[in-house]
């Protein structure tokens, strides 16, 4: 299923499976924004800090089960499992792309 996703999204998900923070950051545009748990993280330094705190520290790995396009957004759904209370938890990742980069990611 990952191979069916646009390349930047597939790269992000593959990097997440390896818990590779640098590779997770690579598909984001320089002016990208991530919205998660009521917070907003803009630009490479803030997104890197978010990846380290929200993903790497808790070994949180997202497993996509379904996806669809919704206007200009790619919606990917599935569980995230890791070392955190309530694991696994189902999430919806809403990606926006600009060219061949992720310009926005919202996690619900």
Secondary structure, 3 states (H helix, E strand, C coil): CHHHCCHHHHHHHHHHHCCCHHHHHHCEEEEEEEEECCEEEEHHHHHHHHHHHHHHCCCCEEEEEEEEEECCEEEEEEEEECCCCCCCEEEEEEEEEECCEEEEEEEC
